[in-house]
Amino acid sequence: MIARIARTGLLLAALAAAGCTESSYTDFAPKANKSLPPKVIAEMNAKGMKRNSPVLARIFKEEGKLEVWKQKTNGRYDIIASYDICKYSGKLGPKFIEGDRQAPEGFYTVRPAHMNPNSSYHLSFNIGYPNTYDRAHGRTGTNLMVHGGCSSSGCYSMTDEQIEQIYAFARDSFAGGQTEFQIQAFPFRMTAANMARYRNDPNYEFWKNLKEGYDHFEITKVPPKVDVCEKRYVFNRIPEGAAAFSPTGACPVSTQPEPLVSAYQTYQKTYEAAFASAVDAKATATKPSIKGIKEAKIVQDWTHRRARGERISIEPPSLEDDGTVVATSRMGRIDSPAGRRMAAAEAEAEAKKKAEEEKLAAKKRAEEEKAAALAAAQERKEATAAQASVVAQQPEATASTDAVAAPPAEEQKSGLLSSVRKRIGNIFGS
């Protein structure tokens, strides 16, 4: 009990030094104080976990999963909950600059001051971007969170029910004395098969660096100690003497625990064999990934134009492998005077285009009708000429007929005269 009180006192002192109070993560909001479901508590007990023991979160973009891991009584961590990420924005790959709408990838630290029980997204906590690695690379961005509301523009968004449970895990661990917990955000589960699938991706070298920390956790089931030197993550390394890690400077001479070194070497041999097999195997299709700072700047420009209220494509543009920029033809909302002016100009141009098309269509119809009328007139003219020709030939045909019929008539007249003469002769006895 005394130890518990002392631990709580140290926690409160740390919070005060950070510029916040315990209300930063407990507050008086009922949604921030909901207990974990009895089923989860029962599973924790079965796995040898205490309700207030430390936690860790892992995120996998491609699989769309957020996992909560919790420390057991033996010091190693085990998974206690897995949630489907409701939505995250951007593509696979790290966040580069403010406005690129990328959800971060890397190793981040969440402290009590990052917890927000009064978030407009139900509940939320800031993941701590940019971290030391991000700053060493000149990366920018603010307010990158895990939150509720199922709406994202660079964050990892959950349902309200999910964020209540995730928030409760973090809240209980802070109450138990954990001063910070680690979030490991990956593009995908860093298996040999997945690494082989993405071996030609422009982000591959960065992902190989993340995989070192991924492997350390897979081997030890303990959150790795994370440092940065030479603009790279280094894990579980202990500098010799008074040396220290400089994010942009040369890495100091350092060591790792011998059991870890041995276990890592064995792990790598197995991985390399699996990777070689995966390269030769038929792989499933990859998902889109951001193509570096160039694409980040293109999306950033889209974000700034959207913020100004300009009427732009409903989705951010993408940079293709051949360097072309592709954007959907669907336009977004109009929510400012500038946007309305743009919409009006577009509508005027569209109306002008439509009127021109209708004018051309009408002209074409008129030409077709004229051609049809000329064709009909020509047909009538030809028909009239043919009829006249027939009429002109009819008298000749009649005369010829009469000429042929005449002899029989003359013959009839001659026969009649002969009959008359014969009768007169009979009268006068001659």
HELIX and SHEET records of a PDB file:
HELIX    1   1 ILE A    2  ALA A   17  1                                  16    
HELIX    2   2 GLU A   22  SER A   24  5                                   3    
HELIX    3   3 PRO A   30  ALA A   32  5                                   3    
HELIX    4   4 PRO A   38  ALA A   46  1                                   9    
HELIX    5   5 PRO A  112  HIS A  114  5                                   3    
HELIX    6   6 THR A  132  ALA A  136  1                                   5    
HELIX    7   7 ASP A  160  ALA A  175  1                                  16    
HELIX    8   8 ALA A  192  ARG A  197  1                                   6    
HELIX    9   9 TYR A  204  THR A  220  1                                  17    
HELIX   10  10 GLU A  258  ASP A  280  1                                  23    
HELIX   11  11 GLY A  292  ALA A  307  1                                  16    
HELIX   12  12 PRO A  337  ILE A  427  1                                  91    
SHEET    1   A 5 TYR A  77  ASP A  84  0                                        
SHEET    2   A 5 LYS A  65  GLN A  71 -1                                        
SHEET    3   A 5 VAL A  55  PHE A  60 -1                                        
SHEET    4   A 5 PHE A 181  PHE A 186  1                                        
SHEET    5   A 5 GLY A 106  VAL A 110 -1                                        
SHEET    1   B 5 LYS A  87  TYR A  88  0                                        
SHEET    2   B 5 TYR A 156  SER A 157 -1                                        
SHEET    3   B 5 MET A 145  HIS A 147  1                                        
SHEET    4   B 5 SER A 124  ASN A 126 -1                                        
SHEET    5   B 5 MET A 115  ASN A 116 -1                                        
SHEET    1   C 2 VAL A 226  CYS A 229  0                                        
SHEET    2   C 2 ARG A 232  PHE A 235 -1                                        
SHEET    1   D 2 ILE A 238  PRO A 239  0                                        
SHEET    2   D 2 SER A 254  THR A 255 -1                                        
SHEET    1   E 2 SER A 318  LEU A 319  0                                        
SHEET    2   E 2 VAL A 325  VAL A 326 -1                                        
END                                                                             
